[in-house]
Amino acid sequence: MERPKGFLGGSVHDAALRTADVLAVLTPWPGNTLAPGTPEERSRLIEVLRDYGESEAACLSPADLTDLRRSAARLRPVFAAADAVAAADQINALLAERAHPPRLTAHGNASGWHLHVDSSDDAPWGEWFLTSSCLALAVLMAERQAPPAAFCASPSCGRPFVNIGRGPYCSPACGTRERVAAHRAAGGAVKG
């Protein structure tokens, strides 16, 4: 799904995609080569947040980065949930612990109207990320009646992704690679 570069206040799907992309930077998975706390990790995180319209991301302090990493780690069980009930339980527990009453904001007309469930427009980065991610994932789950996110089932990948019903892989490329490997393992290799 295409989104305008740098647009804040986009769709729930965009917020869920942002969650997966931030987890891809801040949490371990086979393809993540970024070491925690390094300048490369910080630069990549800033790039991802800016891509989703967070222009103030360049101001992330080391404490903000640590707080965001903690929040990302707390979201991992939502992505790892085996089924809808487990995903809902994880999301509900995080919302019960951290969410505030929903409110609409346009950040002083700097963006489109969108919902927040953090404590304020100036909430710490980690609080904002955790609550906005849970809200987006909860809405997607209510719409689809299925787990909203997962980790790619390809052993060589494992990337976090938003579940849009294409199966257990983050991309068609991962799915094809795994199907070809299974075919070859079953003795169906093409002779050349």
C-alpha positions in Angstrom: 0.0 0.0 0.0 1.4 3.4 -1.0 1.4 6.2 1.5 2.5 9.8 1.0 6.0 10.2 2.2 6.0 12.1 5.5 2.2 12.2 5.9 1.2 12.3 9.6 -2.4 11.3 10.4 -2.7 8.5 7.8 -4.6 5.3 8.0 -4.7 2.7 10.8 -2.9 0.4 8.3 -0.1 3.0 8.0 0.2 3.1 11.8 0.4 -0.7 11.9 3.0 -0.7 9.1 5.0 1.8 11.1 4.9 -0.6 14.1 6.2 -3.4 12.0 9.0 -1.2 10.5 10.0 0.1 14.0 10.1 -3.5 15.4 12.3 -4.4 12.4 14.8 -1.8 13.5 14.7 -2.2 17.3 14.1 -6.0 17.9 16.1 -9.1 17.0 15.2 -11.2 14.0 17.5 -13.1 11.6 17.7 -10.2 9.0 18.3 -7.4 11.5 22.0 -6.5 11.5 21.6 -3.3 13.5 23.3 -3.6 17.0 21.3 -2.0 19.8 22.5 1.5 20.8 24.6 2.1 17.7 24.5 5.2 15.6 23.4 3.0 12.7 20.3 1.8 14.7 19.5 5.4 15.7 19.8 6.6 12.1 17.7 3.9 10.7 15.0 4.4 13.3 14.9 8.2 12.6 14.6 7.4 8.9 11.7 5.0 9.5 9.9 7.5 11.8 10.4 10.3 9.3 9.0 8.2 6.5 5.8 7.9 8.6 5.6 11.7 9.2 7.4 12.0 12.5 9.5 15.1 11.7 10.7 15.5 15.3 12.4 12.1 15.2 15.8 13.7 14.8 15.5 14.9 18.4 15.6 11.3 19.8 17.8 11.1 22.8 19.6 8.0 24.0 16.9 7.7 26.7 14.1 8.0 24.1 15.8 5.3 22.0 15.9 3.0 25.1 12.3 3.7 25.8 11.3 2.9 22.2 13.3 -0.3 22.3 11.4 -1.4 25.5 8.1 -0.6 23.9 9.0 -2.5 20.8 10.0 -5.5 22.9 6.6 -5.3 24.7 4.8 -5.4 21.3 6.7 -8.6 20.1 4.2 -11.0 21.8 1.4 -9.4 19.7 3.3 -10.3 16.6 4.2 -13.7 18.0 0.6 -14.6 18.9 -0.5 -18.0 17.7 -4.1 -17.0 17.1 -6.6 -14.2 17.4 -7.4 -14.9 21.1 -3.7 -14.7 22.0 -3.2 -11.5 20.0 -6.3 -9.9 21.6 -5.2 -10.9 25.1 -1.8 -9.2 24.5 -3.2 -6.1 23.0 -5.9 -5.8 25.7 -3.2 -6.2 28.5 -1.0 -3.4 27.0 -4.0 -1.1 26.4 -5.3 -1.7 30.0 -1.8 -0.9 31.4 -0.9 2.1 29.3 -3.8 3.6 27.3 -5.6 6.8 28.2 -9.1 7.8 27.0 -9.1 8.3 23.2 -8.8 11.8 21.8 -8.7 13.3 18.4 -5.7 15.5 17.6 -4.3 17.3 14.6 -1.2 18.5 16.5 -2.2 22.2 16.1 -3.3 21.7 12.5 0.1 20.3 11.6 -1.4 17.0 10.5 -4.7 15.3 9.6 -7.1 14.4 12.4 -6.2 11.1 14.1 -6.8 9.2 17.4 -4.3 9.1 20.2 -4.5 7.0 23.4 -1.3 8.3 25.0 -1.3 10.8 27.8 -0.8 13.9 25.7 0.5 15.2 22.4 3.9 15.6 24.2 3.9 12.1 25.6 7.3 10.4 25.7 8.3 8.5 22.5 8.0 5.1 24.1 4.5 5.7 25.5 3.3 7.2 22.2 4.7 4.3 20.2 3.3 1.6 22.4 -0.2 3.1 22.7 -0.6 4.1 19.1 0.7 0.7 17.9 -1.8 -1.1 20.1 -4.6 1.1 18.9 -3.8 0.4 15.3 -3.3 -3.3 15.8 -6.6 -3.5 17.7 -8.5 -1.8 14.9 -7.0 -4.0 12.3 -7.8 -7.1 14.3 -11.4 -5.9 14.8 -11.7 -5.4 11.0 -10.1 -8.7 9.9 -11.0 -10.9 12.9 -7.5 -12.4 12.7 -4.1 -11.7 14.3 -3.1 -8.2 13.0 0.6 -8.9 12.7 3.2 -11.7 12.7 6.8 -12.6 12.1 7.7 -14.1 8.7 7.6 -17.9 8.9 10.7 -18.1 6.6 13.6 -19.3 8.9 16.0 -17.2 6.9 13.8 -14.1 7.4 11.7 -13.7 10.5 10.9 -10.0 9.8 7.9 -8.5 11.6 5.0 -7.7 9.2 1.4 -6.6 9.2 -0.9 -9.5 8.4 -3.1 -8.7 5.4 -4.1 -12.3 4.8 -1.3 -13.4 2.4 -0.2 -16.2 4.7 2.7 -16.6 7.1 5.3 -14.8 5.0 6.2 -11.1 5.0 6.4 -10.9 1.2 5.7 -13.0 -1.9 9.5 -13.4 -2.3 9.8 -15.2 1.1 6.7 -17.4 0.3 8.1 -18.4 -3.1 11.6 -19.1 -1.6 10.0 -21.4 1.0 7.7 -23.2 -1.5 10.7 -23.8 -3.8 12.8 -25.1 -1.0 10.0 -27.5 0.2 9.5 -28.7 -3.4 13.2 -29.4 -3.8 13.4 -31.1 -0.4 10.5 -33.4 -1.5 12.6 -34.5 -4.5 11.0 -32.3 -7.1 14.1 -30.4 -8.2 14.2 -29.6 -11.9 17.0 -31.4 -13.7 19.1 -29.2 -16.0 
